[in-house]
Amino acid sequence: MNDIQAVLTVCTVLVVPYIVQAIKTKAMTGNVARWIATMHRRG
């Protein structure tokens, strides 16, 4: 689990700023929201 958690942490650190920027610019907001919902279901 530690390896998986490390990978997820790295992915989160890399992806979150992209999501924030996408929401700020309102670019693909619907797709981002859908992706976030999918990730929350998995987590």
PQR file with spaces between the fields and no chain letter, atoms N, CA, C, O and H, PARSE charges and radii, in Angstrom:
ATOM       1  N    MET     1       0.832   -1.204    0.000 -0.4000 1.5000
ATOM       2  CA   MET     1       0.000    0.000    0.000 -0.0000 2.0000
ATOM       3  C    MET     1       0.865    1.253    0.000  0.5500 1.7000
ATOM       4  O    MET     1       0.469    2.271   -0.567 -0.5500 1.4000
ATOM       5  N    ASN     2       2.024    1.200    0.616 -0.4000 1.5000
ATOM       6  CA   ASN     2       2.857    2.399    0.694 -0.0000 2.0000
ATOM       7  C    ASN     2       3.295    2.867   -0.687  0.5500 1.7000
ATOM       8  O    ASN     2       3.310    4.066   -0.968 -0.5500 1.4000
ATOM       9  H    ASN     2       2.346    0.373    1.077  0.4000 1.0000
ATOM      10  N    ASP     3       3.652    1.912   -1.552 -0.4000 1.5000
ATOM      11  CA   ASP     3       4.050    2.292   -2.912 -0.0000 2.0000
ATOM      12  C    ASP     3       2.887    2.936   -3.638  0.5500 1.7000
ATOM      13  O    ASP     3       3.063    3.943   -4.325 -0.5500 1.4000
ATOM      14  H    ASP     3       3.640    0.939   -1.324  0.4000 1.0000
ATOM      15  N    ILE     4       1.696    2.366   -3.495 -0.4000 1.5000
ATOM      16  CA   ILE     4       0.514    2.917   -4.159 -0.0000 2.0000
ATOM      17  C    ILE     4       0.225    4.315   -3.623  0.5500 1.7000
ATOM      18  O    ILE     4      -0.077    5.231   -4.388 -0.5500 1.4000
ATOM      19  H    ILE     4       1.552    1.548   -2.937  0.4000 1.0000
ATOM      20  N    GLN     5       0.320    4.473   -2.303 -0.4000 1.5000
ATOM      21  CA   GLN     5       0.057    5.777   -1.702 -0.0000 2.0000
ATOM      22  C    GLN     5       1.076    6.799   -2.195  0.5500 1.7000
ATOM      23  O    GLN     5       0.726    7.954   -2.441 -0.5500 1.4000
ATOM      24  H    GLN     5       0.566    3.729   -1.682  0.4000 1.0000
ATOM      25  N    ALA     6       2.329    6.384   -2.340 -0.4000 1.5000
ATOM      26  CA   ALA     6       3.364    7.303   -2.832 -0.0000 2.0000
ATOM      27  C    ALA     6       3.050    7.741   -4.255  0.5500 1.7000
ATOM      28  O    ALA     6       3.179    8.919   -4.587 -0.5500 1.4000
ATOM      29  H    ALA     6       2.613    5.447   -2.139  0.4000 1.0000
ATOM      30  N    VAL     7       2.641    6.803   -5.092 -0.4000 1.5000
ATOM      31  CA   VAL     7       2.302    7.136   -6.475 -0.0000 2.0000
ATOM      32  C    VAL     7       1.108    8.073   -6.505  0.5500 1.7000
ATOM      33  O    VAL     7       1.104    9.055   -7.248 -0.5500 1.4000
ATOM      34  H    VAL     7       2.537    5.846   -4.823  0.4000 1.0000
ATOM      35  N    LEU     8       0.091    7.773   -5.699 -0.4000 1.5000
ATOM      36  CA   LEU     8      -1.095    8.630   -5.669 -0.0000 2.0000
ATOM      37  C    LEU     8      -0.744   10.026   -5.174  0.5500 1.7000
ATOM      38  O    LEU     8      -1.290   11.016   -5.661 -0.5500 1.4000
ATOM      39  H    LEU     8       0.095    6.976   -5.096  0.4000 1.0000
ATOM      40  N    THR     9       0.170   10.108   -4.203 -0.4000 1.5000
ATOM      41  CA   THR     9       0.574   11.417   -3.687 -0.0000 2.0000
ATOM      42  C    THR     9       1.260   12.221   -4.777  0.5500 1.7000
ATOM      43  O    THR     9       0.962   13.403   -4.954 -0.5500 1.4000
ATOM      44  H    THR     9       0.614    9.304   -3.807  0.4000 1.0000
ATOM      45  N    VAL    10       2.175   11.597   -5.510 -0.4000 1.5000
ATOM      46  CA   VAL    10       2.873   12.287   -6.601 -0.0000 2.0000
ATOM      47  C    VAL    10       1.876   12.745   -7.652  0.5500 1.7000
ATOM      48  O    VAL    10       1.940   13.880   -8.123 -0.5500 1.4000
ATOM      49  H    VAL    10       2.417   10.637   -5.367  0.4000 1.0000
ATOM      50  N    CYS    11       0.948   11.856   -8.024 -0.4000 1.5000
ATOM      51  CA   CYS    11      -0.051   12.213   -9.029 -0.0000 2.0000
ATOM      52  C    CYS    11      -0.895   13.379   -8.548  0.5500 1.7000
ATOM      53  O    CYS    11      -1.195   14.289   -9.320 -0.5500 1.4000
ATOM      54  H    CYS    11       0.896   10.933   -7.642  0.4000 1.0000
ATOM      55  N    THR    12      -1.278   13.359   -7.281 -0.4000 1.5000
ATOM      56  CA   THR    12      -2.098   14.441   -6.731 -0.0000 2.0000
ATOM      57  C    THR    12      -1.343   15.759   -6.788  0.5500 1.7000
ATOM      58  O    THR    12      -1.901   16.776   -7.199 -0.5500 1.4000
ATOM      59  H    THR    12      -1.034   12.619   -6.653  0.4000 1.0000
ATOM      60  N    VAL    13      -0.083   15.749   -6.380 -0.4000 1.5000
ATOM      61  CA   VAL    13       0.720   16.975   -6.379 -0.0000 2.0000
ATOM      62  C    VAL    13       0.845   17.526   -7.794  0.5500 1.7000
ATOM      63  O    VAL    13       0.851   18.742   -7.985 -0.5500 1.4000
ATOM      64  H    VAL    13       0.370   14.922   -6.046  0.4000 1.0000
ATOM      65  N    LEU    14       0.945   16.645   -8.786 -0.4000 1.5000
ATOM      66  CA   LEU    14       1.101   17.104  -10.162 -0.0000 2.0000
ATOM      67  C    LEU    14      -0.230   17.523  -10.774  0.5500 1.7000
ATOM      68  O    LEU    14      -0.275   18.455  -11.578 -0.5500 1.4000
ATOM      69  H    LEU    14       0.941   15.657   -8.631  0.4000 1.0000
ATOM      70  N    VAL    15      -1.303   16.852  -10.407 -0.4000 1.5000
ATOM      71  CA   VAL    15      -2.590   17.061  -11.077 -0.0000 2.0000
ATOM      72  C    VAL    15      -3.399   18.194  -10.459  0.5500 1.7000
ATOM      73  O    VAL    15      -4.074   18.933  -11.176 -0.5500 1.4000
ATOM      74  H    VAL    15      -1.266   16.095   -9.754  0.4000 1.0000
ATOM      75  N    VAL    16      -3.341   18.340   -9.133 -0.4000 1.5000
ATOM      76  CA   VAL    16      -4.174   19.346   -8.467 -0.0000 2.0000
ATOM      77  C    VAL    16      -3.962   20.754   -9.025  0.5500 1.7000
ATOM      78  O    VAL    16      -4.947   21.437   -9.305 -0.5500 1.4000
ATOM      79  H    VAL    16      -2.793   17.740   -8.551  0.4000 1.0000
ATOM      80  N    PRO    17      -2.718   21.221   -9.198 -0.5600 1.5000
ATOM      81  CA   PRO    17      -2.542   22.571   -9.763  0.2800 2.0000
ATOM      82  C    PRO    17      -3.174   22.701  -11.148  0.5500 1.7000
ATOM      83  O    PRO    17      -3.692   23.762  -11.495 -0.5500 1.4000
ATOM      84  N    TYR    18      -3.133   21.629  -11.939 -0.4000 1.5000
ATOM      85  CA   TYR    18      -3.755   21.653  -13.264 -0.0000 2.0000
ATOM      86  C    TYR    18      -5.268   21.806  -13.138  0.5500 1.7000
ATOM      87  O    TYR    18      -5.890   22.559  -13.886 -0.5500 1.4000
ATOM      88  H    TYR    18      -2.711   20.767  -11.658  0.4000 1.0000
ATOM      89  N    ILE    19      -5.854   21.080  -12.180 -0.4000 1.5000
ATOM      90  CA   ILE    19      -7.302   21.165  -11.968 -0.0000 2.0000
ATOM      91  C    ILE    19      -7.674   22.576  -11.526  0.5500 1.7000
ATOM      92  O    ILE    19      -8.642   23.155  -12.019 -0.5500 1.4000
ATOM      93  H    ILE    19      -5.349   20.467  -11.572  0.4000 1.0000
ATOM      94  N    VAL    20      -6.898   23.125  -10.593 -0.4000 1.5000
ATOM      95  CA   VAL    20      -7.186   24.474  -10.095 -0.0000 2.0000
ATOM      96  C    VAL    20      -7.133   25.472  -11.244  0.5500 1.7000
ATOM      97  O    VAL    20      -8.010   26.326  -11.372 -0.5500 1.4000
ATOM      98  H    VAL    20      -6.112   22.655  -10.193  0.4000 1.0000
ATOM      99  N    GLN    21      -6.101   25.361  -12.081 -0.4000 1.5000
ATOM     100  CA   GLN    21      -5.970   26.289  -13.206 -0.0000 2.0000
ATOM     101  C    GLN    21      -7.128   26.116  -14.190  0.5500 1.7000
ATOM     102  O    GLN    21      -7.663   27.092  -14.715 -0.5500 1.4000
ATOM     103  H    GLN    21      -5.388   24.667  -11.977  0.4000 1.0000
ATOM     104  N    ALA    22      -7.508   24.853  -14.432 -0.4000 1.5000
ATOM     105  CA   ALA    22      -8.604   24.588  -15.369 -0.0000 2.0000
ATOM     106  C    ALA    22      -9.898   25.204  -14.851  0.5500 1.7000
ATOM     107  O    ALA    22     -10.671   25.777  -15.619 -0.5500 1.4000
ATOM     108  H    ALA    22      -7.074   24.059  -14.006  0.4000 1.0000
ATOM     109  N    ILE    23     -10.130   25.084  -13.542 -0.4000 1.5000
ATOM     110  CA   ILE    23     -11.346   25.657  -12.965 -0.0000 2.0000
ATOM     111  C    ILE    23     -11.281   27.177  -13.018  0.5500 1.7000
ATOM     112  O    ILE    23     -12.275   27.834  -13.329 -0.5500 1.4000
ATOM     113  H    ILE    23      -9.502   24.619  -12.918  0.4000 1.0000
ATOM     114  N    LYS    24     -10.118   27.733  -12.716 -0.4000 1.5000
ATOM     115  CA   LYS    24      -9.975   29.195  -12.729 -0.0000 2.0000
ATOM     116  C    LYS    24     -10.250   29.746  -14.122  0.5500 1.7000
ATOM     117  O    LYS    24     -10.906   30.777  -14.266 -0.5500 1.4000
ATOM     118  H    LYS    24      -9.311   27.199  -12.463  0.4000 1.0000
ATOM     119  N    THR    25      -9.755   29.068  -15.136 -0.4000 1.5000
ATOM     120  CA   THR    25      -9.942   29.546  -16.505 -0.0000 2.0000
ATOM     121  C    THR    25     -11.257   29.033  -17.081  0.5500 1.7000
ATOM     122  O    THR    25     -11.619   29.358  -18.212 -0.5500 1.4000
ATOM     123  H    THR    25      -9.222   28.230  -15.019  0.4000 1.0000
ATOM     124  N    LYS    26     -11.975   28.216  -16.282 -0.4000 1.5000
ATOM     125  CA   LYS    26     -13.259   27.633  -16.704 -0.0000 2.0000
ATOM     126  C    LYS    26     -13.109   26.848  -18.002  0.5500 1.7000
ATOM     127  O    LYS    26     -14.017   26.812  -18.832 -0.5500 1.4000
ATOM     128  H    LYS    26     -11.681   27.952  -15.363  0.4000 1.0000
ATOM     129  N    ALA    27     -11.943   26.220  -18.163 -0.4000 1.5000
ATOM     130  CA   ALA    27     -11.708   25.399  -19.342 -0.0000 2.0000
ATOM     131  C    ALA    27     -11.997   23.947  -18.987  0.5500 1.7000
ATOM     132  O    ALA    27     -11.400   23.402  -18.059 -0.5500 1.4000
ATOM     133  H    ALA    27     -11.205   26.249  -17.489  0.4000 1.0000
ATOM     134  N    MET    28     -12.923   23.312  -19.734 -0.4000 1.5000
ATOM     135  CA   MET    28     -13.249   21.901  -19.527 -0.0000 2.0000
ATOM     136  C    MET    28     -13.696   21.663  -18.092  0.5500 1.7000
ATOM     137  O    MET    28     -13.359   20.632  -17.509 -0.5500 1.4000
ATOM     138  H    MET    28     -13.408   23.755  -20.488  0.4000 1.0000
ATOM     139  N    THR    29     -14.440   22.583  -17.515 -0.4000 1.5000
ATOM     140  CA   THR    29     -14.851   22.447  -16.118 -0.0000 2.0000
ATOM     141  C    THR    29     -15.687   21.182  -15.919  0.5500 1.7000
ATOM     142  O    THR    29     -15.526   20.478  -14.922 -0.5500 1.4000
ATOM     143  H    THR    29     -14.714   23.421  -17.988  0.4000 1.0000
ATOM     144  N    GLY    30     -16.570   20.900  -16.860 -0.4000 1.5000
ATOM     145  CA   GLY    30     -17.413   19.714  -16.741 -0.0000 2.0000
ATOM     146  C    GLY    30     -16.590   18.442  -16.721  0.5500 1.7000
ATOM     147  O    GLY    30     -16.849   17.549  -15.914 -0.5500 1.4000
ATOM     148  H    GLY    30     -16.701   21.472  -17.669  0.4000 1.0000
ATOM     149  N    ASN    31     -15.594   18.345  -17.604 -0.4000 1.5000
ATOM     150  CA   ASN    31     -14.757   17.152  -17.659 -0.0000 2.0000
ATOM     151  C    ASN    31     -13.930   17.028  -16.386  0.5500 1.7000
ATOM     152  O    ASN    31     -13.761   15.926  -15.865 -0.5500 1.4000
ATOM     153  H    ASN    31     -15.384   19.070  -18.260  0.4000 1.0000
ATOM     154  N    VAL    32     -13.418   18.134  -15.884 -0.4000 1.5000
ATOM     155  CA   VAL    32     -12.614   18.103  -14.659 -0.0000 2.0000
ATOM     156  C    VAL    32     -13.473   17.629  -13.491  0.5500 1.7000
ATOM     157  O    VAL    32     -13.043   16.794  -12.695 -0.5500 1.4000
ATOM     158  H    VAL    32     -13.556   19.029  -16.308  0.4000 1.0000
ATOM     159  N    ALA    33     -14.695   18.169  -13.394 -0.4000 1.5000
ATOM     160  CA   ALA    33     -15.583   17.772  -12.303 -0.0000 2.0000
ATOM     161  C    ALA    33     -15.902   16.285  -12.392  0.5500 1.7000
ATOM     162  O    ALA    33     -15.945   15.594  -11.375 -0.5500 1.4000
ATOM     163  H    ALA    33     -15.043   18.848  -14.041  0.4000 1.0000
ATOM     164  N    ARG    34     -16.126   15.791  -13.613 -0.4000 1.5000
ATOM     165  CA   ARG    34     -16.429   14.369  -13.798 -0.0000 2.0000
ATOM     166  C    ARG    34     -15.227   13.533  -13.384  0.5500 1.7000
ATOM     167  O    ARG    34     -15.381   12.487  -12.755 -0.5500 1.4000
ATOM     168  H    ARG    34     -16.091   16.353  -14.440  0.4000 1.0000
ATOM     169  N    TRP    35     -14.010   14.000  -13.741 -0.4000 1.5000
ATOM     170  CA   TRP    35     -12.789   13.265  -13.406 -0.0000 2.0000
ATOM     171  C    TRP    35     -12.588   13.234  -11.893  0.5500 1.7000
ATOM     172  O    TRP    35     -12.217   12.203  -11.331 -0.5500 1.4000
ATOM     173  H    TRP    35     -13.885   14.850  -14.252  0.4000 1.0000
ATOM     174  N    ILE    36     -12.836   14.378  -11.232 -0.4000 1.5000
ATOM     175  CA   ILE    36     -12.688   14.436   -9.787 -0.0000 2.0000
ATOM     176  C    ILE    36     -13.663   13.458   -9.132  0.5500 1.7000
ATOM     177  O    ILE    36     -13.299   12.739   -8.202 -0.5500 1.4000
ATOM     178  H    ILE    36     -13.137   15.215  -11.688  0.4000 1.0000
ATOM     179  N    ALA    37     -14.900   13.436   -9.622 -0.4000 1.5000
ATOM     180  CA   ALA    37     -15.903   12.537   -9.059 -0.0000 2.0000
ATOM     181  C    ALA    37     -15.450   11.082   -9.213  0.5500 1.7000
ATOM     182  O    ALA    37     -15.620   10.271   -8.303 -0.5500 1.4000
ATOM     183  H    ALA    37     -15.196   14.020  -10.377  0.4000 1.0000
ATOM     184  N    THR    38     -14.872   10.763  -10.374 -0.4000 1.5000
ATOM     185  CA   THR    38     -14.396    9.405  -10.613 -0.0000 2.0000
ATOM     186  C    THR    38     -13.265    9.059   -9.645  0.5500 1.7000
ATOM     187  O    THR    38     -13.234    7.958   -9.094 -0.5500 1.4000
ATOM     188  H    THR    38     -14.734   11.421  -11.114  0.4000 1.0000
ATOM     189  N    MET    39     -12.344    9.989   -9.438 -0.4000 1.5000
ATOM     190  CA   MET    39     -11.218    9.730   -8.538 -0.0000 2.0000
ATOM     191  C    MET    39     -11.706    9.555   -7.104  0.5500 1.7000
ATOM     192  O    MET    39     -11.187    8.703   -6.382 -0.5500 1.4000
ATOM     193  H    MET    39     -12.370   10.882   -9.886  0.4000 1.0000
ATOM     194  N    HIS    40     -12.686   10.337   -6.678 -0.4000 1.5000
ATOM     195  CA   HIS    40     -13.205   10.230   -5.321 -0.0000 2.0000
ATOM     196  C    HIS    40     -13.890    8.878   -5.122  0.5500 1.7000
ATOM     197  O    HIS    40     -13.828    8.304   -4.035 -0.5500 1.4000
ATOM     198  H    HIS    40     -13.107   11.029   -7.264  0.4000 1.0000
ATOM     199  N    ARG    41     -14.544    8.369   -6.171 -0.4000 1.5000
ATOM     200  CA   ARG    41     -15.198    7.075   -6.052 -0.0000 2.0000
ATOM     201  C    ARG    41     -14.147    5.986   -5.853  0.5500 1.7000
ATOM     202  O    ARG    41     -14.362    5.061   -5.071 -0.5500 1.4000
ATOM     203  H    ARG    41     -14.594    8.836   -7.055  0.4000 1.0000
ATOM     204  N    ARG    42     -13.024    6.081   -6.542 -0.4000 1.5000
ATOM     205  CA   ARG    42     -11.973    5.079   -6.426 -0.0000 2.0000
ATOM     206  C    ARG    42     -11.308    5.156   -5.050  0.5500 1.7000
ATOM     207  O    ARG    42     -11.022    4.140   -4.416 -0.5500 1.4000
ATOM     208  H    ARG    42     -12.849    6.832   -7.178  0.4000 1.0000
ATOM     209  N    GLY    43     -11.070    6.406   -4.608 -0.4000 1.5000
ATOM     210  CA   GLY    43     -10.346    6.588   -3.350 -0.0000 2.0000
ATOM     211  C    GLY    43     -11.221    6.241   -2.169  0.5500 1.7000
ATOM     212  O    GLY    43     -10.777    6.335   -1.024 -0.5500 1.4000
ATOM     213  H    GLY    43     -11.302    7.231   -5.123  0.4000 1.0000
